[in-house]
Amino acid sequence: MQIKFGAYDIITHELDNKLSVQILSDLGEVTMHESGDGQHDFPNGVGCKILDAKVKPEAKGLKRYSFGDYTFILGINFAGDLLLFYSQKLYVSKKLINGHDTLTLAFLTDPKA
């Protein structure tokens, strides 16, 4: 599934009970950073920043998205960074796929249990 959220394109796909989330932008290369980088006060979040963007993305309010059993919330702060908030019951890892930062979200336990 692909969604457009402000200046960001979010591409998701589910495989083997894991959700992969890739965030891209036409404005430039997107890099991800952990929530500890001062972007917000929530422990379960990942920030995304467009490197060397000539135009700063506009702020956008929070919106919830669900993909199967996975739910997360997206928002764009006034600095133009995309913030992705997720459930505390998820395991989150970051890896490179086709040269782009990609998140893999997986439940710590079976969501239907």
A tleap script that builds the chain and sets N, CA, C and O, in Angstrom:
source leaprc.protein.ff14SB
mol = sequence {
  NMET GLN ILE LYS PHE GLY ALA TYR ASP ILE
  ILE THR HIE GLU LEU ASP ASN LYS LEU SER
  VAL GLN ILE LEU SER ASP LEU GLY GLU VAL
  THR MET HIE GLU SER GLY ASP GLY GLN HIE
  ASP PHE PRO ASN GLY VAL GLY CYS LYS ILE
  LEU ASP ALA LYS VAL LYS PRO GLU ALA LYS
  GLY LEU LYS ARG TYR SER PHE GLY ASP TYR
  THR PHE ILE LEU GLY ILE ASN PHE ALA GLY
  ASP LEU LEU LEU PHE TYR SER GLN LYS LEU
  TYR VAL SER LYS LYS LEU ILE ASN GLY HIE
  ASP THR LEU THR LEU ALA PHE LEU THR ASP
  PRO LYS CALA
}
set mol.1.N position { 0.840 -1.164 0.000 }
set mol.1.CA position { 0.000 0.000 0.000 }
set mol.1.C position { 0.891 1.234 0.000 }
set mol.1.O position { 1.947 1.244 0.633 }
set mol.2.N position { 0.469 2.262 -0.704 }
set mol.2.CA position { 1.226 3.500 -0.768 }
set mol.2.C position { 0.298 4.653 -0.425 }
set mol.2.O position { -0.805 4.751 -0.964 }
set mol.3.N position { 0.742 5.528 0.473 }
set mol.3.CA position { -0.045 6.704 0.814 }
set mol.3.C position { 0.829 7.940 0.691 }
set mol.3.O position { 2.046 7.879 0.860 }
set mol.4.N position { 0.191 9.057 0.395 }
set mol.4.CA position { 0.863 10.353 0.317 }
set mol.4.C position { 0.484 11.115 1.577 }
set mol.4.O position { -0.701 11.281 1.862 }
set mol.5.N position { 1.466 11.580 2.331 }
set mol.5.CA position { 1.218 12.346 3.546 }
set mol.5.C position { 2.067 13.603 3.465 }
set mol.5.O position { 3.258 13.571 3.776 }
set mol.6.N position { 1.468 14.701 3.052 }
set mol.6.CA position { 2.219 15.932 2.832 }
set mol.6.C position { 3.258 15.710 1.748 }
set mol.6.O position { 2.937 15.211 0.669 }
set mol.7.N position { 4.501 16.076 2.029 }
set mol.7.CA position { 5.590 15.919 1.058 }
set mol.7.C position { 6.195 14.521 1.076 }
set mol.7.O position { 7.152 14.250 0.350 }
set mol.8.N position { 5.647 13.637 1.895 }
set mol.8.CA position { 6.216 12.302 2.079 }
set mol.8.C position { 5.357 11.229 1.416 }
set mol.8.O position { 4.130 11.315 1.404 }
set mol.9.N position { 6.024 10.223 0.868 }
set mol.9.CA position { 5.358 9.030 0.336 }
set mol.9.C position { 5.700 7.874 1.264 }
set mol.9.O position { 6.872 7.585 1.505 }
set mol.10.N position { 4.671 7.218 1.781 }
set mol.10.CA position { 4.863 6.092 2.694 }
set mol.10.C position { 4.465 4.827 1.961 }
set mol.10.O position { 3.324 4.690 1.519 }
set mol.11.N position { 5.405 3.903 1.832 }
set mol.11.CA position { 5.169 2.635 1.144 }
set mol.11.C position { 5.230 1.534 2.194 }
set mol.11.O position { 6.211 1.424 2.929 }
set mol.12.N position { 4.187 0.725 2.262 }
set mol.12.CA position { 4.144 -0.356 3.247 }
set mol.12.C position { 3.849 -1.675 2.563 }
set mol.12.O position { 3.164 -1.725 1.541 }
set mol.13.N position { 4.370 -2.728 3.134 }
set mol.13.CA position { 3.949 -4.068 2.725 }
set mol.13.C position { 4.152 -5.017 3.900 }
set mol.13.O position { 5.073 -4.866 4.703 }
set mol.14.N position { 3.264 -5.993 3.970 }
set mol.14.CA position { 3.291 -6.958 5.066 }
set mol.14.C position { 3.770 -8.292 4.524 }
set mol.14.O position { 3.314 -8.753 3.478 }
set mol.15.N position { 4.697 -8.906 5.252 }
set mol.15.CA position { 5.238 -10.195 4.859 }
set mol.15.C position { 5.648 -10.940 6.122 }
set mol.15.O position { 6.336 -10.382 6.977 }
set mol.16.N position { 5.237 -12.180 6.243 }
set mol.16.CA position { 5.594 -13.015 7.399 }
set mol.16.C position { 5.244 -12.348 8.727 }
set mol.16.O position { 6.038 -12.376 9.667 }
set mol.17.N position { 4.060 -11.752 8.803 }
set mol.17.CA position { 3.564 -11.101 10.024 }
set mol.17.C position { 4.400 -9.893 10.441 }
set mol.17.O position { 4.354 -9.489 11.603 }
set mol.18.N position { 5.157 -9.314 9.519 }
set mol.18.CA position { 5.933 -8.103 9.780 }
set mol.18.C position { 5.500 -7.046 8.779 }
set mol.18.O position { 5.164 -7.363 7.638 }
set mol.19.N position { 5.509 -5.802 9.204 }
set mol.19.CA position { 5.155 -4.692 8.335 }
set mol.19.C position { 6.418 -3.893 8.037 }
set mol.19.O position { 7.093 -3.434 8.959 }
set mol.20.N position { 6.739 -3.723 6.762 }
set mol.20.CA position { 7.861 -2.879 6.354 }
set mol.20.C position { 7.310 -1.523 5.940 }
set mol.20.O position { 6.324 -1.444 5.206 }
set mol.21.N position { 7.947 -0.458 6.410 }
set mol.21.CA position { 7.521 0.906 6.120 }
set mol.21.C position { 8.713 1.652 5.538 }
set mol.21.O position { 9.754 1.775 6.182 }
set mol.22.N position { 8.553 2.146 4.318 }
set mol.22.CA position { 9.605 2.912 3.657 }
set mol.22.C position { 9.051 4.308 3.396 }
set mol.22.O position { 7.932 4.449 2.902 }
set mol.23.N position { 9.823 5.337 3.722 }
set mol.23.CA position { 9.368 6.717 3.587 }
set mol.23.C position { 10.289 7.436 2.612 }
set mol.23.O position { 11.504 7.488 2.804 }
set mol.24.N position { 9.689 7.988 1.561 }
set mol.24.CA position { 10.418 8.668 0.496 }
set mol.24.C position { 9.834 10.063 0.295 }
set mol.24.O position { 8.767 10.368 0.827 }
set mol.25.N position { 10.520 10.911 -0.466 }
set mol.25.CA position { 10.003 12.231 -0.802 }
set mol.25.C position { 10.603 12.691 -2.118 }
set mol.25.O position { 11.753 12.388 -2.435 }
set mol.26.N position { 9.803 13.430 -2.882 }
set mol.26.CA position { 10.300 14.026 -4.117 }
set mol.26.C position { 11.240 15.199 -3.830 }
set mol.26.O position { 11.966 15.643 -4.719 }
set mol.27.N position { 11.227 15.701 -2.592 }
set mol.27.CA position { 12.058 16.852 -2.231 }
set mol.27.C position { 13.505 16.484 -1.931 }
set mol.27.O position { 14.362 17.363 -1.847 }
set mol.28.N position { 13.784 15.195 -1.770 }
set mol.28.CA position { 15.150 14.776 -1.478 }
set mol.28.C position { 15.195 13.469 -0.728 }
set mol.28.O position { 14.174 12.818 -0.507 }
set mol.29.N position { 16.410 13.093 -0.335 }
set mol.29.CA position { 16.618 11.841 0.399 }
set mol.29.C position { 16.071 11.962 1.819 }
set mol.29.O position { 16.286 12.969 2.494 }
set mol.30.N position { 15.366 10.929 2.259 }
set mol.30.CA position { 14.778 10.912 3.598 }
set mol.30.C position { 15.625 10.019 4.490 }
set mol.30.O position { 15.965 8.896 4.118 }
set mol.31.N position { 15.961 10.526 5.671 }
set mol.31.CA position { 16.690 9.738 6.650 }
set mol.31.C position { 15.847 9.628 7.919 }
set mol.31.O position { 15.090 10.541 8.251 }
set mol.32.N position { 15.983 8.511 8.619 }
set mol.32.CA position { 15.214 8.269 9.839 }
set mol.32.C position { 16.117 8.416 11.053 }
set mol.32.O position { 17.312 8.127 10.997 }
set mol.33.N position { 15.520 8.872 12.154 }
set mol.33.CA position { 16.256 8.971 13.411 }
set mol.33.C position { 15.332 8.574 14.544 }
set mol.33.O position { 14.110 8.661 14.419 }
set mol.34.N position { 15.918 8.136 15.657 }
set mol.34.CA position { 15.142 7.672 16.812 }
set mol.34.C position { 14.488 8.848 17.516 }
set mol.34.O position { 14.864 10.002 17.310 }
set mol.35.N position { 13.504 8.539 18.349 }
set mol.35.CA position { 12.751 9.578 19.049 }
set mol.35.C position { 13.611 10.376 20.019 }
set mol.35.O position { 13.226 11.481 20.402 }
set mol.36.N position { 14.746 9.859 20.419 }
set mol.36.CA position { 15.606 10.552 21.366 }
set mol.36.C position { 16.312 11.770 20.802 }
set mol.36.O position { 17.046 12.440 21.528 }
set mol.37.N position { 16.112 12.072 19.535 }
set mol.37.CA position { 16.789 13.198 18.906 }
set mol.37.C position { 16.089 14.535 19.144 }
set mol.37.O position { 16.355 15.505 18.435 }
set mol.38.N position { 15.179 14.595 20.154 }
set mol.38.CA position { 14.565 15.859 20.524 }
set mol.38.C position { 13.395 16.287 19.668 }
set mol.38.O position { 12.964 17.436 19.769 }
set mol.39.N position { 12.865 15.425 18.836 }
set mol.39.CA position { 11.765 15.804 17.962 }
set mol.39.C position { 10.418 15.793 18.671 }
set mol.39.O position { 9.515 16.534 18.284 }
set mol.40.N position { 10.268 14.974 19.695 }
set mol.40.CA position { 9.011 14.855 20.428 }
set mol.40.C position { 9.285 14.177 21.761 }
set mol.40.O position { 10.394 13.704 22.009 }
set mol.41.N position { 8.277 14.132 22.613 }
set mol.41.CA position { 8.446 13.566 23.954 }
set mol.41.C position { 7.898 12.154 24.084 }
set mol.41.O position { 7.820 11.641 25.201 }
set mol.42.N position { 7.523 11.515 23.009 }
set mol.42.CA position { 6.943 10.181 23.066 }
set mol.42.C position { 8.030 9.125 22.886 }
set mol.42.O position { 8.901 9.279 22.029 }
set mol.43.N position { 7.993 8.049 23.685 }
set mol.43.CA position { 9.050 7.035 23.602 }
set mol.43.C position { 8.946 6.143 22.371 }
set mol.43.O position { 9.943 5.546 21.965 }
set mol.44.N position { 7.784 6.041 21.779 }
set mol.44.CA position { 7.574 5.098 20.679 }
set mol.44.C position { 7.392 5.840 19.365 }
set mol.44.O position { 6.307 5.843 18.784 }
set mol.45.N position { 8.441 6.454 18.914 }
set mol.45.CA position { 8.339 7.201 17.674 }
set mol.45.C position { 9.640 7.211 16.912 }
set mol.45.O position { 10.720 7.002 17.465 }
set mol.46.N position { 9.504 7.461 15.629 }
set mol.46.CA position { 10.653 7.590 14.743 }
set mol.46.C position { 10.439 8.856 13.931 }
set mol.46.O position { 9.349 9.085 13.407 }
set mol.47.N position { 11.469 9.673 13.826 }
set mol.47.CA position { 11.395 10.885 13.030 }
set mol.47.C position { 12.066 10.683 11.685 }
set mol.47.O position { 13.028 9.924 11.564 }
set mol.48.N position { 11.547 11.370 10.675 }
set mol.48.CA position { 12.112 11.302 9.324 }
set mol.48.C position { 12.360 12.720 8.840 }
set mol.48.O position { 11.498 13.591 8.960 }
set mol.49.N position { 13.533 12.939 8.300 }
set mol.49.CA position { 13.925 14.270 7.845 }
set mol.49.C position { 14.389 14.184 6.401 }
set mol.49.O position { 15.075 13.240 6.010 }
set mol.50.N position { 14.002 15.188 5.609 }
set mol.50.CA position { 14.457 15.273 4.224 }
set mol.50.C position { 15.781 16.030 4.229 }
set mol.50.O position { 15.846 17.178 4.668 }
set mol.51.N position { 16.826 15.384 3.742 }
set mol.51.CA position { 18.148 16.007 3.709 }
set mol.51.C position { 18.228 17.031 2.585 }
set mol.51.O position { 17.797 16.761 1.464 }
set mol.52.N position { 18.775 18.194 2.880 }
set mol.52.CA position { 19.020 19.249 1.891 }
set mol.52.C position { 17.780 19.621 1.089 }
set mol.52.O position { 17.878 19.881 -0.110 }
set mol.53.N position { 16.616 19.649 1.732 }
set mol.53.CA position { 15.386 20.032 1.027 }
set mol.53.C position { 15.415 21.530 0.730 }
set mol.53.O position { 15.710 22.336 1.613 }
set mol.54.N position { 15.110 21.899 -0.508 }
set mol.54.CA position { 15.058 23.305 -0.891 }
set mol.54.C position { 13.774 23.957 -0.377 }
set mol.54.O position { 13.717 25.171 -0.182 }
set mol.55.N position { 12.744 23.130 -0.163 }
set mol.55.CA position { 11.459 23.596 0.352 }
set mol.55.C position { 11.143 22.796 1.605 }
set mol.55.O position { 11.224 21.568 1.603 }
set mol.56.N position { 10.781 23.499 2.683 }
set mol.56.CA position { 10.432 22.812 3.927 }
set mol.56.C position { 8.994 22.302 3.826 }
set mol.56.O position { 8.097 23.073 3.485 }
set mol.57.N position { 8.753 21.011 4.116 }
set mol.57.CA position { 7.383 20.489 4.100 }
set mol.57.C position { 6.512 21.219 5.123 }
set mol.57.O position { 6.976 21.578 6.205 }
set mol.58.N position { 5.252 21.433 4.768 }
set mol.58.CA position { 4.316 22.099 5.672 }
set mol.58.C position { 3.924 21.176 6.813 }
set mol.58.O position { 3.848 19.958 6.651 }
set mol.59.N position { 3.675 21.784 7.979 }
set mol.59.CA position { 3.210 21.018 9.139 }
set mol.59.C position { 1.853 20.399 8.819 }
set mol.59.O position { 1.051 20.968 8.079 }
set mol.60.N position { 1.618 19.229 9.390 }
set mol.60.CA position { 0.366 18.517 9.142 }
set mol.60.C position { -0.018 17.804 10.429 }
set mol.60.O position { 0.824 17.183 11.076 }
set mol.61.N position { -1.287 17.893 10.798 }
set mol.61.CA position { -1.784 17.284 12.027 }
set mol.61.C position { -1.676 15.774 12.021 }
set mol.61.O position { -1.405 15.155 10.992 }
set mol.62.N position { -1.894 15.193 13.187 }
set mol.62.CA position { -1.780 13.743 13.351 }
set mol.62.C position { -2.920 13.012 12.652 }
set mol.62.O position { -4.066 13.460 12.658 }
set mol.63.N position { -2.579 11.883 12.055 }
set mol.63.CA position { -3.574 11.033 11.404 }
set mol.63.C position { -3.205 9.577 11.661 }
set mol.63.O position { -2.041 9.189 11.560 }
set mol.64.N position { -4.212 8.784 11.994 }
set mol.64.CA position { -3.996 7.366 12.307 }
set mol.64.C position { -4.192 6.526 11.045 }
set mol.64.O position { -5.109 6.764 10.258 }
set mol.65.N position { -3.318 5.547 10.872 }
set mol.65.CA position { -3.402 4.608 9.755 }
set mol.65.C position { -3.358 3.190 10.293 }
set mol.65.O position { -2.647 2.904 11.256 }
set mol.66.N position { -4.116 2.309 9.672 }
set mol.66.CA position { -4.114 0.890 10.041 }
set mol.66.C position { -3.826 0.056 8.807 }
set mol.66.O position { -4.371 0.299 7.731 }
set mol.67.N position { -2.964 -0.925 8.981 }
set mol.67.CA position { -2.631 -1.886 7.936 }
set mol.67.C position { -2.760 -3.259 8.562 }
set mol.67.O position { -1.856 -3.707 9.268 }
set mol.68.N position { -3.868 -3.930 8.312 }
set mol.68.CA position { -4.115 -5.211 8.965 }
set mol.68.C position { -4.209 -4.995 10.461 }
set mol.68.O position { -5.022 -4.191 10.917 }
set mol.69.N position { -3.397 -5.694 11.232 }
set mol.69.CA position { -3.391 -5.556 12.689 }
set mol.69.C position { -2.473 -4.435 13.176 }
set mol.69.O position { -2.431 -4.158 14.375 }
set mol.70.N position { -1.744 -3.791 12.279 }
set mol.70.CA position { -0.808 -2.736 12.655 }
set mol.70.C position { -1.488 -1.375 12.589 }
set mol.70.O position { -2.235 -1.088 11.654 }
set mol.71.N position { -1.225 -0.544 13.585 }
set mol.71.CA position { -1.738 0.822 13.605 }
set mol.71.C position { -0.596 1.750 13.992 }
set mol.71.O position { 0.159 1.466 14.922 }
set mol.72.N position { -0.476 2.860 13.272 }
set mol.72.CA position { 0.473 3.877 13.679 }
set mol.72.C position { -0.087 5.246 13.343 }
set mol.72.O position { -1.051 5.364 12.587 }
set mol.73.N position { 0.521 6.279 13.909 }
set mol.73.CA position { 0.061 7.656 13.750 }
set mol.73.C position { 1.172 8.448 13.077 }
set mol.73.O position { 2.340 8.342 13.453 }
set mol.74.N position { 0.796 9.250 12.073 }
set mol.74.CA position { 1.745 10.094 11.359 }
set mol.74.C position { 1.431 11.560 11.620 }
set mol.74.O position { 0.274 11.927 11.823 }
set mol.75.N position { 2.457 12.390 11.615 }
set mol.75.CA position { 2.297 13.831 11.709 }
set mol.75.C position { 3.552 14.501 11.181 }
set mol.75.O position { 4.621 13.890 11.158 }
set mol.76.N position { 3.434 15.753 10.757 }
set mol.76.CA position { 4.594 16.527 10.304 }
set mol.76.C position { 4.700 17.743 11.215 }
set mol.76.O position { 3.754 18.523 11.323 }
set mol.77.N position { 5.855 17.910 11.874 }
set mol.77.CA position { 6.031 19.040 12.792 }
set mol.77.C position { 6.381 20.313 12.016 }
set mol.77.O position { 6.521 20.286 10.793 }
set mol.78.N position { 6.519 21.427 12.741 }
set mol.78.CA position { 6.777 22.713 12.092 }
set mol.78.C position { 8.170 22.793 11.469 }
set mol.78.O position { 8.422 23.678 10.651 }
set mol.79.N position { 9.073 21.892 11.836 }
set mol.79.CA position { 10.398 21.833 11.210 }
set mol.79.C position { 10.351 21.064 9.889 }
set mol.79.O position { 11.342 21.026 9.159 }
set mol.80.N position { 9.194 20.445 9.577 }
set mol.80.CA position { 9.051 19.691 8.339 }
set mol.80.C position { 9.408 18.226 8.465 }
set mol.80.O position { 9.452 17.512 7.464 }
set mol.81.N position { 9.665 17.763 9.690 }
set mol.81.CA position { 10.007 16.354 9.907 }
set mol.81.C position { 8.742 15.522 10.048 }
set mol.81.O position { 7.799 15.926 10.728 }
set mol.82.N position { 8.722 14.375 9.412 }
set mol.82.CA position { 7.623 13.427 9.569 }
set mol.82.C position { 7.876 12.623 10.834 }
set mol.82.O position { 8.991 12.153 11.060 }
set mol.83.N position { 6.850 12.462 11.658 }
set mol.83.CA position { 6.951 11.670 12.881 }
set mol.83.C position { 6.000 10.498 12.779 }
set mol.83.O position { 4.830 10.668 12.436 }
set mol.84.N position { 6.500 9.302 13.077 }
set mol.84.CA position { 5.712 8.077 13.048 }
set mol.84.C position { 5.699 7.512 14.462 }
set mol.84.O position { 6.747 7.179 15.015 }
set mol.85.N position { 4.503 7.406 15.043 }
set mol.85.CA position { 4.337 6.863 16.387 }
set mol.85.C position { 3.710 5.486 16.280 }
set mol.85.O position { 2.806 5.275 15.471 }
set mol.86.N position { 4.184 4.545 17.093 }
set mol.86.CA position { 3.718 3.164 17.000 }
set mol.86.C position { 3.422 2.619 18.391 }
set mol.86.O position { 3.761 3.238 19.399 }
set mol.87.N position { 2.785 1.455 18.431 }
set mol.87.CA position { 2.400 0.801 19.679 }
set mol.87.C position { 3.629 0.353 20.456 }
set mol.87.O position { 4.657 0.012 19.871 }
set mol.88.N position { 3.510 0.356 21.784 }
set mol.88.CA position { 4.598 -0.129 22.628 }
set mol.88.C position { 4.804 -1.626 22.479 }
set mol.88.O position { 5.849 -2.146 22.870 }
set mol.89.N position { 3.839 -2.319 21.928 }
set mol.89.CA position { 3.927 -3.773 21.816 }
set mol.89.C position { 4.611 -4.208 20.521 }
set mol.89.O position { 4.543 -5.379 20.148 }
set mol.90.N position { 5.262 -3.284 19.845 }
set mol.90.CA position { 5.929 -3.610 18.592 }
set mol.90.C position { 7.444 -3.632 18.766 }
set mol.90.O position { 8.006 -2.865 19.548 }
set mol.91.N position { 8.086 -4.519 18.030 }
set mol.91.CA position { 9.538 -4.533 17.879 }
set mol.91.C position { 9.825 -3.735 16.611 }
set mol.91.O position { 9.196 -3.972 15.580 }
set mol.92.N position { 10.755 -2.805 16.673 }
set mol.92.CA position { 11.057 -1.954 15.525 }
set mol.92.C position { 12.540 -2.072 15.197 }
set mol.92.O position { 13.395 -1.954 16.075 }
set mol.93.N position { 12.829 -2.304 13.926 }
set mol.93.CA position { 14.223 -2.306 13.480 }
set mol.93.C position { 14.326 -1.455 12.221 }
set mol.93.O position { 13.340 -1.250 11.513 }
set mol.94.N position { 15.524 -0.968 11.955 }
set mol.94.CA position { 15.763 -0.137 10.780 }
set mol.94.C position { 16.802 -0.828 9.913 }
set mol.94.O position { 17.803 -1.341 10.414 }
set mol.95.N position { 16.553 -0.837 8.607 }
set mol.95.CA position { 17.521 -1.419 7.676 }
set mol.95.C position { 17.459 -0.657 6.364 }
set mol.95.O position { 16.554 0.150 6.152 }
set mol.96.N position { 18.410 -0.909 5.489 }
set mol.96.CA position { 18.432 -0.296 4.162 }
set mol.96.C position { 17.851 -1.261 3.140 }
set mol.96.O position { 18.250 -2.423 3.077 }
set mol.97.N position { 16.912 -0.778 2.342 }
set mol.97.CA position { 16.376 -1.540 1.212 }
set mol.97.C position { 16.457 -0.629 -0.001 }
set mol.97.O position { 15.899 0.468 0.014 }
set mol.98.N position { 17.135 -1.060 -1.038 }
set mol.98.CA position { 17.350 -0.268 -2.249 }
set mol.98.C position { 17.935 1.112 -1.930 }
set mol.98.O position { 17.600 2.101 -2.582 }
set mol.99.N position { 18.811 1.170 -0.923 }
set mol.99.CA position { 19.467 2.414 -0.568 }
set mol.99.C position { 18.634 3.370 0.265 }
set mol.99.O position { 19.063 4.500 0.498 }
set mol.100.N position { 17.450 2.956 0.728 }
set mol.100.CA position { 16.570 3.815 1.521 }
set mol.100.C position { 16.367 3.218 2.905 }
set mol.100.O position { 16.223 2.004 3.052 }
set mol.101.N position { 16.355 4.091 3.933 }
set mol.101.CA position { 16.029 3.639 5.285 }
set mol.101.C position { 14.640 3.019 5.281 }
set mol.101.O position { 13.707 3.577 4.703 }
set mol.102.N position { 14.502 1.868 5.923 }
set mol.102.CA position { 13.223 1.169 5.991 }
set mol.102.C position { 13.016 0.669 7.409 }
set mol.102.O position { 13.934 0.127 8.024 }
set mol.103.N position { 11.802 0.854 7.930 }
set mol.103.CA position { 11.442 0.325 9.243 }
set mol.103.C position { 10.782 -1.022 9.071 }
set mol.103.O position { 10.005 -1.220 8.137 }
set mol.104.N position { 11.079 -1.944 9.956 }
set mol.104.CA position { 10.351 -3.202 10.034 }
set mol.104.C position { 9.681 -3.240 11.394 }
set mol.104.O position { 10.345 -3.150 12.427 }
set mol.105.N position { 8.361 -3.374 11.388 }
set mol.105.CA position { 7.577 -3.432 12.617 }
set mol.105.C position { 7.077 -4.851 12.792 }
set mol.105.O position { 6.564 -5.447 11.845 }
set mol.106.N position { 7.218 -5.401 13.985 }
set mol.106.CA position { 6.743 -6.755 14.264 }
set mol.106.C position { 6.164 -6.790 15.670 }
set mol.106.O position { 6.694 -6.160 16.585 }
set mol.107.N position { 5.076 -7.529 15.836 }
set mol.107.CA position { 4.466 -7.667 17.150 }
set mol.107.C position { 5.365 -8.484 18.064 }
set mol.107.O position { 5.990 -9.450 17.625 }
set mol.108.N position { 5.432 -8.097 19.340 }
set mol.108.CA position { 6.177 -8.885 20.317 }
set mol.108.C position { 5.416 -10.154 20.667 }
set mol.108.O position { 6.022 -11.169 21.010 }
set mol.109.N position { 4.090 -10.101 20.582 }
set mol.109.CA position { 3.233 -11.265 20.811 }
set mol.109.C position { 2.188 -11.292 19.717 }
set mol.109.O position { 2.006 -10.302 19.009 }
set mol.110.N position { 1.499 -12.409 19.567 }
set mol.110.CA position { 0.445 -12.532 18.567 }
set mol.110.C position { -0.667 -11.541 18.902 }
set mol.110.O position { -1.209 -11.603 20.005 }
set mol.111.N position { -1.036 -10.620 17.985 }
set mol.111.CA position { -2.033 -9.593 18.303 }
set mol.111.C position { -3.415 -10.166 18.591 }
set mol.111.O position { -4.224 -9.506 19.242 }
set mol.112.N position { -3.696 -11.350 18.133 }
set mol.112.CA position { -5.012 -11.941 18.343 }
set mol.112.C position { -5.064 -12.785 19.612 }
set mol.112.O position { -6.129 -13.283 19.977 }
set mol.113.N position { -3.923 -12.955 20.291 }
set mol.113.CA position { -3.871 -13.796 21.502 }
set mol.113.C position { -4.459 -13.072 22.692 }
set mol.113.O position { -4.499 -13.622 23.792 }
savepdb mol mol.pdb
quit
